[in-house]
Amino acid sequence: MRALIQRVSRASVTVEGEIIGEIGQGLLILICAMQGDTEAQSEQLAGKISKLRIFKDEAGKMNRSLLDIGGSALIVSQFTLAADTRRGNRPGFSTAARPDEGERLYLDFAARVAGLGIPVATGTFGADMAVELLNDGPVTIWMDTE
């Protein structure tokens, strides 16, 4: 699985003019299931992200995790993270999981993050979404289970 993580002061996702998910301090997690991914990658990534020490401690150092600060996660499916831009000017997405498999793993990932005690809000798989965020830092991290 592939994720782009952004530390945020707040974030929301809107579908058809209606906010369907929003959080305060925490992480915006854009997630993409790749071909061949399983629940094992979902579990691994959820555990890693929940413990990733990218929030400031009292000394201002990135030393605290999402769990440590009691933050939330806004999880949004984003198949374009599978973009292959090596040839031509039009990205290819053939390495992304099929939509049915991608949705299943997206929902599995969100459930695993929530199962760790992190409040989770989500987007709608396959929908045209508008994501708004106030990036904190900015801190943006790319993660891949491969």
N, C-alpha and C positions, 0 to 999 in steps of 0.2 A: 504494500500500500504506500501511497505517497501523500504527504501532508505539507501544507504551508501554514505555519503557525505565526500569528501576530499577537504580541502582548498589547492589550487594549485597556483603555479606561472605561470604554463602553462600546457596544456594537449592536446592530440590529439587522434583520433581514425582512424585506418587504416583498410580498407577492400580490400582484393585481391591486396595488395601492393600499394594502393592509399589512401592518406589521404583524408577522407571525412568530417571530422569535427575537428576544433582546436580552442582553446581559449588561451588568455593570463591569467592574474590574475583573479581568480574567484573560481568556484566550479566544481569539477567533481562529478556528481550525477549518481550513479548506482541505477537503479530503477526496482522494481518488483511489478507487480500487483498480488494480492492474490485473491483466490476464494471469491466471494461475494463483491469485491470492486466495487465502482461506481464512477461517476464523483465527488461526494461529497468528497470522500477521496482524489481524485486528486487535487481538489481545495484547500482543507485544507492543504495538504502537500506542494503544491506550495507556498501558502501564508506564511506558517511557515518557510520554507527554505529561502525564499527571505528576511525575517526579522531577521533570526538567527544571533545574534551578535557574530561572531567568527573571525572577522578581527581586526587587531590592530588599536588602535587610536594613537594620537600623544604621549601619555604616555606609549605606548607599551602594553596596556591592550586590551583584546578581548572585544571590545565595539562597533564595527561597523558591519553593515550588508552588504550583497552583493549589495543591493540597495544603501546604503550609499557610497560605494567605486566605484560604477559604473562598477562593475565586470561583467563577463560573466559566463555562465553555459554550460558545456558539459554534455549532458544527454545521458546515454547509458543504453539500456535495459539489464537486467541481471536476468534471471529467477532463477539462482542458489542461489539468496538470499533467496529463499523459502526452502532451503535445510533442511531436517529433518535428523539429525544425531544421534537420540536417540537409534536406533537399528541397529546393524550390522556395517559394514564398508563401505557400499555403500549408499550414501545419497539418500533420496527419495524427490521427488518434487511435490507430489500430491496436496499440498496446493497452488501451483501457479495457477493463472488464466489460462484457456484454451488459446492456442496461439492467436486465433482471438480476444478474449476479452483482452488479455494481450497487444496486439499491439494497439488496440483501446484506451486503458487507457494510454499506454505509449505516444502515440501521443497527447492525450488530456492533459496529464501532461506537455509535452514540450510546447504545445500551451498556456497553462495557465501561465507557467513561462515567456514565451515571452510576453504575454499579460500584465504582470506586468512591462514591460519596460526593461527587462533584455535580452541582446543579447544571443541567444541560438544557439548552434551547437549540432548535434545529431549523433548517430551511425545509423546502419541499423538493424531494428528489425529482430531477428532470424539469422543474419549473423555471421560468424566466424570473430570476430574482434580482433585487437591488439590495446590495449589502452596504451598510454605512458603518464606519468605525472611526473611533478616535484612537489612533495608534499611539502607544505609550513608549517613548524612547527615541526613535522607533526601534523596536526589536522584532525582527522577522527572521524566522528560521525554517529552512527546508529540511524535511525528513523523509527518508525512504527506507523501507524495510529490507530492500535487497542489499 
